[in-house]
Amino acid sequence: MSTRIAWPVPEPELPDGVHGALAAAARAASAAYADARRRFTRLELAEEVADGADGTPTMRVDQLVEDAIAEAAQRSGVNLLSEEVGFLDHGSAVTLVVDPMDGSANAAAGVPLSCFGGVVAIDGTATEALTTWLDTGRAWHAVAGEATSYRTTGRTTLTGAAVSMLRPKRASADAWWRVERAAGRVRILSSTVLEAALVAEGSTDAFCDPGSDTHRIVDLATALVTLPAAGGAVLDVRGRPLELDPDLTRRWSGVIAASRELAEELVDTITREDR
């Protein structure tokens, strides 16, 4: 029988100055995940209970956490663009663009690698980002146009770099192995939001989807604010603009790197055989 997950979920350690609606959403996500782990087994958390706005199945754990975030956004009087529910219009100039639980398969299984990621968008422009690591309470916060205490490694070359990637998929397997052969170390953590934060703080050099077009904008939104503030760069493998679009069926292959030079070399390595 699949058991419940025993260890508790801490309150997120939010820094001063986080937008009130964004902070409320992050706290709601942690509280809902803690409650879900008490109430349901691993198999129940992983059960597919609906189809999300992006057309992919929704796990129970996703739904429970997103429902709590949606209630928090409504109380705060802001709009919400979220992975499962899509766009909820509350008539505000402010929209929270959130990935309620990035790494939900990890979360359901008890692997402590899942995150809440949220961005404050004002009239469609991203102004602030917050990532919270649900199992530890660690938080990363950045404001567009302002310096942060995080700094990337500044690495400019792929050879010998520490790179995180999505797991290899059939359509992008050749590109995956090209990156793997050049890199010094490869990790698969299965949480883009977390991996972007780790690039921003200099724990690793880069993260990429090597051409499988898996990412929705909610997966990349926090990186769009946090990485430039920390000295890094975010690109799409095929050069498509990364836009805060409510159409969650749109996909990107995101590259998140310690420098523009490293991001461009990753793009070149991934697309080399396509040209």
Secondary structure, 3 states (H helix, E strand, C coil): CCCCCCCCCCCCCCCCCCCHHHHHHHHHHHHHHHHHHHHCCHHHHHCEEEECCCCCEEEHHHHHHHHHHHHHHHHHCCEEEECCCEEECCCCCEEEEEEEEECHHHHHHCCCCCEEEEEEEECCEEEEEEEEECCCCCEEEEECCCCCCCCCCCCCCCCCCEEEECCCCHHHHHHHHHHHHHCCEEECCCCHHHHHHHHHCCCCCEEECCCCCCECHHHHHHHHHHHHHHCCEEEECCCCCCCCCCCCCCCECEEEECCHHHHHHHHHHHHHHHC
